[in-house]
Amino acid sequence: MFLLVAWMMSSSVSCGMAPKELTLQDAWRVIREKRFVDLTHAFSPGIPRWKGFPDEKREVLYWYEPGVGTLGSGFFAQSFTHVGQWGTHVDPPAHFAKGLRTVDQIGVKEMVLPLVVIDVHQAVAHNPDYTIGMEDIRNWEQRHGEIPEGAFVAMRTDWSRRWPHMEAMQNKDANGIAHYPGWSLEVLRYLYEVRKITASGHETTDTDPGLATSQDDYSLEAYILKGDHYQIELLTNLDQVPEAGALVVAAFPKPQGGSGFPARVFAILP
């Protein structure tokens, strides 16, 4: 449909007619026919999380019938207690950098972005300690052109298939060393400093690979957040999204001064 609209506009120009301005209604008519893919895990007590975080606590305050809940009946209402970095979540710059933006200060225009998926799941299947390299980025750009400025870049590892099992996600050996994939500083610098992307995301609990986090090394996450960018952790269903051409919507609540919060992330396929 985009091609049809573009052709109609070009034809109007060639015939001496003023081009028709595209409206939001035009955009919606295109978008509503597309496939939407949810990239978000449902969260609940017991899900995989960073080793230092407590589990979620959930309480029913009100229930439809009498006898359940602590405050009364007639409707369903729950209390949720969990850390900001819970489930599929946003890490704002302030999570690692004092004085930088908190969750509520991330602008909504940063939440609707071109989606780039760097697929390294086959390499990870052979080596769980795999870190994404510049060869992966060059191969993507050879196939699809330059990574667009302002994009959201997601690393597909298929690690989310291990969800919701904490032990499988951490993949620790007999010595307690975690083995899961991660980013590399070389790639992150290229994406953020050369291609000028807006944000990035991954399927694991951390930006840094398991070998690094086992040594309490979170320098790659620090690089992203201290650059005043946000990231999304614990994505899923990236195997259902094309490498290029989709849009991503990364939305989350607006806690004032928030250090992080569960997100709802989805892709709109071309």
N, C-alpha and C positions, 0 to 999 in steps of 0.2 A: 504494500500500500504506500509506503514511503516513496518507492520508485514511481508509482502512478502519480502521486501528488507532485513530485518533482518534475515529471514529464509534462503534466498539465500546466505547471507554472512556466516551464521553459517554452512550451508551445504558445502560451499567452504572450510572452515577451516577443517571440519571433513573429507573431501576428500583429504586433503593435498594441496589444492589450496590456493594461496594468496588471502585474502579477497579483494573485490572490494572497493576502496575508494569512498564514496559518494561525489558527486559534487553539486555545486549550481544548476546546471541544474536538477539534481535528486530532489532537494528540491523544485524547482519551479514547476516541473511536479506534485508533490504532492499538493502543496499549491494552484495551479490554479484551481484544481478540488473541493476545499473546498468552503463552504458558507462563505461569508463576511457579517458582520453586522455593520452598521454605528452606532456608539455610540455618535454622535454629533448632537446637535441642530443647525439648520440654524439660524444665528443671523440677527437682523434688529432693527430699532428704536422701542422702547417701550417694549422690552423684559424684563423679570425679572432680577434684578441686586441687588447688595448690596445698602442699603439705602443711602449711602453717594456719590454714583456715578451719574454723569449727564447722560442724554440719549445720544444715538448715533445721529450724524448729518451726512447726506449723501447728496451729490450734484452731479448732472450730469454735467460733464465738456464738454464732447463731445458726439454728437449723430450722427446717420447715415445720417439724412437729415438736411438741414438748418433750423434754427429757434428754435432749442432746445439746451440748454447748453450755457455755458458762454464763451467758448474759440474757438468754431468752430464746424465743422461737418466732416462726412466721416467715423467715427467709434465711438464705445461706450466706454466711460471711465468715471469712477466715483471717487469722493473723499470721503474717509471715515474718520470720526473723532469719536473716542471712547476710553474709558479707556482700559488699558491692560487686566484687568479682565472683559472681555466682552463675553457673551454667554458661550458655552463650552470652558473652558480656562485652561491654565497652570498657576499655582502659583509656581515660583521658590523660592529657599531659601531666596534670597535677598528681596522678598516681605515683609518679617517680620524680617529679620536679616541682619543688615548692615554689609557689608564686605563679605557675603557669595555669592554663585553663582547667577548670573543673567541668563535670559533665554538663551542667546547665549552661556553660559558656561556649559549647560547641554549636556552631550555627547550623540551622536546618538545611542550608544549601550544601553542606558537607555530607549530608545523609543520602543524597540521590546522585549516584556517580556511575561512570562507565566501569564495567567489571572486567578485569583481566584475571584469568586463571592460569597459573603456571603449574602444569601437571607433572609431578615427579613421583607419582604413586608406584610406578614400576621399579624405579631405583630404590625407593623405600622398602618395597617388598623384598628386595635382595639385601638391603643394608638398613636396618632400623635407625642407625646413627647418621643417616644421610643428611647433609646440609645443602641447601639449594645453592648452585654456583652460577657464574656468569655464562657458562655454556648453555645452561637451561634458559637463561634470558635471551641470549643471542639466537638460539633455536626458535624461541617464540617469535622474536621480531623478524626473523627470516620468513616465517610463515604468515605473519599478520601485519607487519609494519611496526613502526615505533609504538611503544606503549604510550597511550595518550596522556597528556598533561591533565592532572586532576583526577586520575583514575583511582579506583580501589583495587589493589592487587592481592589476590588470595592464592595461597600455596595449597595445591591439592596433593594430599598424601594418602588419602583413604584411611587415615588413622581413626577417623570418627566411627568406623565400623566396629571398633573396640568398645564403644560406648554401650552401656553405662558402667562398665566394669573398671573400677579404679586400678586394680592390679594389672589388667591388660593395657590400660592407657599409660601407666608408668613403666611397665615392662622392665622391672628391676632384675638384676642378676643376683647371684648368691652373695655378693659383697654389698648389695644395696645400691648399686649404681644403676640409674635409670637409662634406658636406651629408647629414645624416640627422636624423630627428625626435627630439624629447625632451620631457621634462616642463617645467612652468613652476613657479616658486616659489609663485605664487598658488594653484594647484591643490594642490600638496603641502602647503601650510599648511592649506588647508581640509580635506584628507583626514586629516592627522595630528593637527591641533589641534582641529578642529570635529567631525569624524566619528569620531575616535579609532581609526583603522585600526591594524593591527599591522605590516603590511609591504606592500611594493609590488614590482612587477617590470616588465620590458620586454624587447623583442626585440633591441635594439641593444646595442653594446658599452658604452654609457655612459648614465647618467641624463640628463646634460646633452646638448643638441643639438650636432650637429657644428660649427656655427658657433662655439659656445662652447669646445668641447674643442680646436678648432684654435688657440685662444688660451690653452690650458692653464687654462681656467676650468672647474672641477668643483664649483662652489658648490652646485649642487642635490644632488649626491651627498653633499656635506658636510652639508647641512641634514638629510637623512634619517638618516645614520649618527650625527651628533652629537646627535640626538634619542633615541639608544639604541634605534633600530630597525634591522632588517636589510632587505636587498633581494636580489632574484634578477635576474641579468642573463642575456641571451642565451636567453630563452624561445623556444619554437616551438609551432606548432599551435594558437595561440589562435583561429584561424579555425574550429576544430572545437568550440569551447566556447561555450555561451550567455552572454549578457551578465550574467545573474543566475541564481541557484538552484543552482549547482554548488558543490562543495567542492574545495579544493586541498590536496594533501599536498606540502609542501616539505621534503624530508629530505636530510640530508648527514652525512658522517662527523664524528668528534669528535676532531680533532687538538688536543691540549692547547695552549692559548695560540695557536690558529690564526688567521691573518689573513684566511682565506678558504679555500674548497675547492669542487671540483666538486659539484654537487647533483643529485639525482634528484627531479624535480618532475612531478606528474601531477594531473589533475582527475578527479573523480567526478561524472558528469553527473546531473541530476535526472531 
